[in-house]
């Protein structure tokens, strides 16, 4: 079933679909010129054929004119104005829904993520993984900087979720992930606040017993601008999806129905 706020997408064979090999979705909020270094690193590091979609909530967002100007010299870059609602969850949903590839990578506008991992994340999805995670908490991964309490909660959630569910990643809360778009369409996205979509889709993949994998990444705290992460407001949302990941194997319709129940009690 297609949700009313999600466009119907054809499910033709991926081999017959024209378009880029991957779609890279970047939610942005008033980044202005600060987004440029991150875009430079993406276009330098990513070698697979990819479109890059920067999603803003409004055409008056300070990011919009910067991306528009950048795109004049970089045709792989697109600006999208989200009309689902304000906030990062809506921006990410909008970007995934309007991606033209069957492999979608979500990365942040603040430059904290290492774009050199994008090619490997894309290849994992192409090999059959439905969620490919860039993991800060596996051997070879690292988180440098950032609020200590936020880091502690994220690490604890990721490591315990893997310990108790064996889902396939020790960093379920990280937003830096690649997804199989057909999987996302089958289970839907129910998050409407914050950046909890990464945990939501990881938990849904586990309830399907679909393959999830991870590769190490080094996350560096942003050195410019201001973070839009609202810890106190979003913790209950993360806990909801953390609990969702526990339980028996479900079908995709059952996953959607259960998610409808917990998000619309």
C-alpha positions as CSV (number, residue, x, y, z in Angstrom):
1,X,0.0,0.0,0.0
2,X,1.3,3.5,-0.8
3,X,0.9,6.1,2.0
4,X,-0.9,9.3,0.9
5,X,2.1,11.5,1.4
6,X,4.5,9.2,-0.5
7,X,4.5,9.0,-4.3
8,X,3.7,5.7,-5.9
9,X,7.0,4.3,-7.4
10,X,7.1,1.7,-10.1
11,X,8.8,-1.6,-9.2
12,X,10.2,-2.4,-12.6
13,X,13.4,-4.5,-12.8
14,X,16.4,-2.6,-11.6
15,X,18.4,-3.7,-14.6
16,X,16.0,-2.0,-16.9
17,X,15.9,1.3,-15.0
18,X,17.9,4.2,-16.3
19,X,19.6,6.6,-14.0
20,X,22.5,6.9,-11.6
21,X,23.9,4.0,-9.6
22,X,23.3,5.7,-6.3
23,X,21.4,8.7,-4.9
24,X,23.0,10.6,-2.1
25,X,20.5,12.5,0.1
26,X,21.6,15.4,2.3
27,X,19.1,17.1,4.6
28,X,20.2,20.7,5.2
29,X,19.0,23.6,7.3
30,X,20.5,27.1,6.9
31,X,24.0,25.8,6.2
32,X,24.8,28.6,3.8
33,X,28.4,28.5,2.5
34,X,29.2,25.9,5.2
35,X,27.9,23.2,3.0
36,X,30.5,23.7,0.3
37,X,33.5,21.8,2.0
38,X,31.3,18.8,2.5
39,X,30.0,18.9,-1.1
40,X,33.6,19.2,-2.3
41,X,34.7,16.1,-0.4
42,X,31.7,14.1,-1.7
43,X,32.4,14.9,-5.3
44,X,36.1,14.2,-4.8
45,X,35.6,10.9,-2.9
46,X,32.6,9.2,-4.6
47,X,33.5,7.3,-7.7
48,X,30.3,5.4,-8.4
49,X,27.8,7.2,-10.7
50,X,25.6,9.1,-8.3
51,X,23.2,12.0,-8.0
52,X,23.5,14.2,-4.9
53,X,20.2,15.7,-3.6
54,X,20.4,18.4,-1.0
55,X,16.9,18.8,0.6
56,X,15.8,22.0,2.3
57,X,12.5,22.9,3.9
58,X,12.1,26.2,2.2
59,X,13.4,28.0,-0.9
60,X,14.5,30.8,1.5
61,X,16.8,28.5,3.4
62,X,20.4,29.9,3.2
63,X,21.6,26.6,1.8
64,X,19.5,27.0,-1.3
65,X,21.3,29.7,-3.3
66,X,24.7,28.2,-2.4
67,X,23.6,24.7,-3.8
68,X,22.0,26.3,-6.9
69,X,25.3,28.2,-7.6
70,X,27.3,25.0,-7.0
71,X,25.1,23.0,-9.3
72,X,25.9,25.3,-12.3
73,X,29.3,23.7,-12.4
74,X,28.3,20.3,-11.0
75,X,25.3,18.7,-12.9
76,X,25.2,15.7,-10.5
77,X,24.0,18.1,-7.8
78,X,20.3,18.8,-7.3
79,X,18.4,21.1,-4.9
80,X,15.0,19.8,-3.6
81,X,12.5,21.7,-1.5
82,X,10.7,19.4,0.9
83,X,6.9,19.8,1.1
84,X,6.3,17.0,3.6
85,X,6.8,19.2,6.6
86,X,9.7,20.9,8.5
87,X,12.6,19.1,10.1
88,X,15.3,16.5,9.2
89,X,13.0,13.4,9.2
90,X,10.7,15.0,6.6
91,X,13.7,16.1,4.5
92,X,15.2,12.6,4.6
93,X,11.8,11.0,3.7
94,X,11.4,13.5,0.8
95,X,14.9,12.9,-0.5
96,X,14.5,9.1,-0.4
97,X,11.1,9.3,-2.1
98,X,12.4,11.4,-4.9
99,X,15.7,9.6,-5.5
100,X,16.0,8.1,-8.9
101,X,18.3,5.2,-7.9
102,X,17.5,1.9,-6.1
103,X,20.4,2.5,-3.7
104,X,20.0,5.6,-1.5
105,X,22.7,6.9,0.8
106,X,21.9,9.4,3.6
107,X,24.6,11.6,4.8
108,X,24.7,14.9,6.8
109,X,25.4,18.4,5.6
110,X,27.8,19.2,8.4
111,X,30.8,17.4,7.0
112,X,31.0,15.0,10.0
113,X,30.7,11.9,7.8
114,X,33.5,10.5,5.7
115,X,32.4,10.3,2.1
116,X,35.1,7.9,1.2
117,X,32.8,5.2,2.7
118,X,30.0,5.9,0.3
119,X,31.2,3.7,-2.5
120,X,31.6,0.7,-0.2
121,X,28.1,1.3,1.3
122,X,26.6,1.3,-2.2
123,X,28.4,-1.9,-3.1
124,X,27.0,-3.6,0.1
125,X,23.5,-2.8,-0.9
126,X,24.1,-3.9,-4.5
127,X,25.3,-7.3,-3.0
128,X,21.9,-7.7,-1.2
129,X,22.1,-5.8,2.1
130,X,19.0,-3.7,2.7
131,X,20.7,-1.4,5.3
132,X,24.5,-0.7,5.0
133,X,25.8,1.2,8.1
134,X,28.8,3.3,8.5
135,X,29.8,2.3,12.1
136,X,31.6,4.4,14.6
137,X,31.5,1.6,17.2
138,X,33.0,-1.4,15.4
139,X,36.8,-2.1,15.3
140,X,38.4,0.5,13.0
141,X,35.6,3.0,13.7
142,X,35.9,6.1,15.8
143,X,33.9,9.2,17.0
144,X,36.0,12.3,17.5
145,X,34.5,15.2,19.4
146,X,30.8,15.9,20.0
147,X,28.9,16.1,23.3
148,X,30.0,13.4,25.6
149,X,26.5,12.5,26.9
150,X,25.1,12.2,23.4
151,X,28.0,10.0,22.4
152,X,27.6,7.8,25.4
153,X,23.9,7.3,24.7
154,X,24.5,6.6,21.1
155,X,27.3,4.1,21.8
156,X,25.2,2.3,24.5
157,X,22.2,2.1,22.2
158,X,24.2,0.7,19.3
159,X,26.2,-1.8,21.2
160,X,23.3,-3.2,23.3
161,X,21.0,-3.3,20.2
162,X,23.5,-5.5,18.4
163,X,24.2,-7.6,21.5
164,X,20.6,-8.4,22.1
165,X,19.3,-8.7,18.5
166,X,22.4,-9.6,16.4
167,X,21.0,-7.3,13.8
168,X,24.3,-6.7,11.9
169,X,25.5,-3.3,13.1
170,X,26.9,-1.8,16.3
171,X,25.8,1.7,15.2
172,X,22.1,1.5,14.5
173,X,21.7,5.2,15.5
174,X,24.1,6.6,13.0
175,X,22.3,8.5,10.1
176,X,25.1,7.7,7.7
177,X,23.7,4.7,5.9
178,X,22.8,3.3,2.5
179,X,19.4,1.7,1.8
180,X,17.8,-0.6,-0.7
181,X,15.0,1.7,-1.9
182,X,12.6,-1.2,-2.5
183,X,13.0,-2.3,1.1
184,X,12.2,1.3,2.3
185,X,9.1,1.4,0.1
186,X,8.0,-2.0,1.5
187,X,8.2,-1.0,5.2
188,X,7.6,2.8,4.9
189,X,9.1,5.6,6.9
190,X,7.1,6.5,10.0
191,X,9.5,9.0,11.7
192,X,8.5,12.6,11.7
193,X,11.0,14.1,14.0
194,X,14.8,14.3,14.2
195,X,17.3,11.9,12.8
196,X,15.9,8.6,14.1
197,X,15.2,7.2,10.6
198,X,18.5,5.4,10.7
199,X,17.5,3.5,13.8
200,X,13.9,3.0,12.5
201,X,14.9,1.4,9.3
202,X,17.6,-0.8,11.0
203,X,15.0,-2.0,13.5
204,X,12.5,-2.7,10.7
205,X,15.1,-4.6,8.7
206,X,15.8,-6.8,11.8
207,X,12.1,-7.5,12.3
208,X,12.1,-8.7,8.7
209,X,15.3,-10.6,9.3
210,X,16.7,-8.9,6.3
211,X,20.4,-8.5,5.9
212,X,22.1,-5.6,7.6
213,X,25.9,-5.0,7.4
214,X,28.4,-2.4,8.6
215,X,31.8,-1.0,7.7
216,X,34.0,1.2,10.0
217,X,33.9,5.0,9.7
218,X,35.6,7.9,11.6
219,X,33.1,10.6,12.5
220,X,34.5,14.0,13.2
221,X,32.5,16.6,15.0
222,X,31.6,19.7,12.9
223,X,34.1,22.5,13.1
224,X,31.7,25.2,11.8
225,X,28.1,26.2,12.3
226,X,25.7,24.9,14.9
227,X,24.3,21.4,15.3
228,X,20.6,21.0,14.7
229,X,20.4,17.9,16.9
230,X,17.8,18.3,19.7
231,X,18.8,15.5,22.2
232,X,16.1,15.9,24.9
233,X,13.3,16.2,22.4
234,X,14.3,13.2,20.3
235,X,15.4,10.7,22.9
236,X,11.8,9.3,23.3
237,X,11.6,8.8,19.5
238,X,14.9,6.8,19.5
239,X,13.7,4.6,22.4
240,X,10.5,3.9,20.5
241,X,12.4,2.4,17.6
242,X,14.9,0.7,19.8
243,X,12.1,-1.2,21.4
244,X,10.5,-1.9,18.0
245,X,13.5,-3.9,17.0
246,X,12.8,-6.7,19.5
247,X,10.4,-9.4,18.7
248,X,9.5,-12.2,16.3
249,X,10.1,-12.1,12.6
250,X,7.4,-10.2,10.7
251,X,6.4,-9.7,7.1
252,X,6.7,-6.2,5.5
253,X,2.9,-5.6,5.8
254,X,3.1,-6.6,9.5
255,X,6.0,-4.3,10.0
256,X,4.1,-1.4,8.5
257,X,1.0,-2.2,10.6
258,X,2.9,-2.4,13.8
259,X,4.7,0.9,13.1
260,X,1.4,2.5,12.3
261,X,0.2,1.4,15.7
262,X,3.1,2.8,17.7
263,X,3.3,6.1,15.8
264,X,-0.5,6.7,15.7
265,X,-1.8,5.2,19.0
